[in-house]
Amino acid sequence: MRRILIAGTNSGSGKTTVTCALLAALKKRGFWVSSFKCGPDYIDPMFHREVIGVPSYNLDSYFCDDDTLNYLLYEHGSDSDISVIEGVMGFYDGADGRGSAYSLSQVTDTPAAVVIDCRGMSDSIGAVMRGFLEYKRPNNIVGFIFNRLPERLISLAKRLCDELGTKYLGYFPKNGITIESRHLGLVTATEISCIKEKLYELGEIAERSIDIDLMMQLSDRDLPAFNSPVFRSVSGEKPVVAVARDNAFCFIYDDNIDLLKKLGCDIAYFSPINDRKIPENAAGLILCGGYPELYAGLLSANTEMLMDIRGKVTDGLPTIAECGGFMYLHDTFEDMEGNAYKGAGLINGKAFRTDKLQRFGYVTLSAKTDSLLCKAGEKFHAHEFHYFDSTDCGQNMTACKPDGRVWECVHTDAHLYAGFPHLYFYTDVRIAERFVSSCRDFMEKRTNDRN
């Protein structure tokens, strides 16, 4: 099964640019490509989807055990000519020995191509290469791609690869194609003008400057053996889960949706900006993260939607509201300028903007009481990534970071999970199973009440 990990020496080294360029070049050659993102990031996979026209998935060794990682890689990549995996941060950077591109490479036995930002360097490039090759062994590094390398230094880069016993996989020249940033990282792909034209141009650059044939050769390895997860699917009529999806709510893992389908659900997407009600037959609701602060006026003006959500959640509709979706449930939530707008009124408080990331990174959540997704005392992994905060973050769960910091968070009851931590269902499939079971119970109760 062919697969290659595009890693970097650090954040900002050019991983996303090189990954998108490689995907565009492979697609132009006629290959069927699957793509993945190492770690919990939502935004980079949006770029991948724009390039290859199919969903892009996450692979996270902090969230998942080894068997689950290899299962997900096989499930989404085995029918492809090659899978391209974009790394996270620097190659070795992670949490508690997990979550890094290095960890993912080791678990899945995936060859890694390391991108070096060569701006301002010449011979020092060799020191960086040697450090990454020797810091940990084995490391699966098969070669290097030299970003922003002047053409006059190509011969130096090739010589350094020969001397260090690794492969020269090409370079990426400085170019005028830029991808802007925003407070949560890269802007979403749909917001960049002429995105497909820009990515096509990146693909042209990759075709000229990256040794794609050699990367294809190096990528061909057997996947480690694994045990597939066991799912407990509901039988009978399928419960419908309403999932918010528009410009304001766009942060959701495709694997979460796929798992809900495996467990017997139908998915009905809706827009809290444009629609007036959630789908009438919904037996469950997911309000995912995104950018509600950028569309606060439109969301608040849609009073019919706010009233519908408030009424149905109050009536016991099983609901997951994470990060941006959690903000939307407040009495009020702020936009980027600090202006307050009316929310759904289910959380008695205000979501407000701050000047820095709040509680950023992986957390382990411990349940203090029985609730929609878990029983008291159970634990599972999640992550936070937000500049906004709340006057009432909840206190039904305890969050613990890998460095030992602890705080209370999340509103839960028998029908609700609402808080800043994002959920990835494959970290513990029981989370999804319990949500689906609750949706099925709600559907049956509604049917009985109507009869």
C-alpha angles and dihedrals in degrees: 000000000000116000137151131191117217102208131173140212089237144341109296095028092122103266095139094047093048093043093051091044091051092047091050092049093048092049091050088054088058099252121146103234133190121196137204140183121220110228134010099306118136101185105059092055088058087064091048091053091051090054102044102023095230132092118281120216140209127239113194123174092193092057097039139046121236096264092051093049093053091043092054093046091050095044094053100030110034094087093049129093087230139353118220116202121195114214129223129240111323117347095255098035116114145113125277090345092304136087095048129118087241091056092049091048091052096046094048096032090234121166112241129216110197120214115214121195100222098186110137095005138102119156090009086073087076092056091053091048094049091048093054093044095050105032092087130005131234095031107151092233105153100172150328138261114207112218120203090004115162112235090240089066097051092096090051091052092050092048092050090052091052093048093049095045097243136113129270102224097178140266138266114224124219108269141174096248109113133182111206125225134225137186094285096040129270119014114254115271095245091060097059115093115241091358095164092049090050093048091047088055091049088053090053089053091049092051090055100040110027124071096233094168091057092047090053090053094048093047097063109104137132115258116241116259115265144178114240119232118256115233128203104215124194117240131220125024113014117243114231117231114202110216122192111231125166138097092298097046111038107126107101132126114243087214089062090054092045091051092051088054091049088053091056106269133134116219123223115187120207139172121238086197100051109019124076098214139013113257108295095230095049114138093179138025133212120190103185131192127273136111108320088149090066092053099034094127094052093044093049093046090057093082094162091061092046091051093046093051092044092051097045096045089048088052091057105267105164104251138184114191115175130181106317090021089052090051090052091058093059126103086248137000130192131236124221092279094052096255113146122231132187116261133188093288098228094118111055099223147057130275108214139181123254132188098244143033112285121223089336120195143023121347136179111225120211118196116230093190140018110274147153096297107025148007127255111283096020120126136204138166125258137154140227128215115163144115093207126084137189138231085225115033091166132247108226094101136041118226120206124188122211089253091059101258112144135192141156120255148148132059111241139169135149091295106025144068111176124162147101098272113099118225129223108192097207091065084076117356089202087077091063094039092055092046091051092046090052090049090052091050091050091050092050093046091051090050092049092048091052091051 
